[in-house]
């Protein structure tokens, strides 16, 4: 346990909370799976944003979960 980074501890806590929520009957999605799905479509979203088809607000709303998830890796 002395070799855990802060990020690993946070991931453990989040995983524990998700398990407890599932035990209570709450539908909880895996954040890594959600991240992969969002990241896979992010190139299309960015392209549409650059062409002006998507507003900055909608672009940022889509990208925010990606940015937040990637920021967790920097902890």
N, C-alpha and C positions, 0 to 999 in steps of 0.2 A: 504494500500500500504506500510505501514512502516514495515510490517512483511515479506517482500519478501527477499529471499536470493539472492546472486549474481547469482547463478545458475538458479534460477527461472527467474530473469531478462533477462539473456542470452537466455533462452528457449523462453521467450516471444518475444524477438527481432527476433530470428530465425523464429518463427512461423509467425510473422508479415511479414517478408521478403518472406517467402514461399507463403503467401496469396497474396501479391502484385505480385509475379511472376506468380501465377496462373491466376490472373486477366489480366495479360499481355499476356496470352496464352501460357506460358511456362509450360512444363510438369515437375512438381516437385514431387519427391517421399518423403514420410514421413520417416524421419531418424530413428524413433523408429521401424517402420515396417522393414526397411532394416536391422537394427541391429538384430532384432529377427530372420530374415532369415539367416543372416550370422552366428549368434551364434548357431543356430540349427545344422548347418553343421560343426561347428568348431571342434568338437570331431573327426570327420572323417578326416578332413584336418590335424589335429595334429597327428593322428595315422599314416597317410600316410607320414607325414614329418619325424616322428621318425623312420619309416621303411626305409627311404631314397628314397621314391618314388617321393617326392616333394622337390625341392631345397629350401634352406633357403630364397632366394630372393622371390620365389613364396609364401612361407609360410608367410613371413613377409608382403608381399603385400596384402594377403588375411586377415591377422589378424589386420593390421594397422587400418582400419575403426572401428573394434571392440574395440581396445585399445583406440582410440581417443574418441569414444562415451562413453565408461566407464569412461574415465578421466574427461569428462564433469560433471559427477555426483560427482566428488571430489572437484569441485569448491565451 
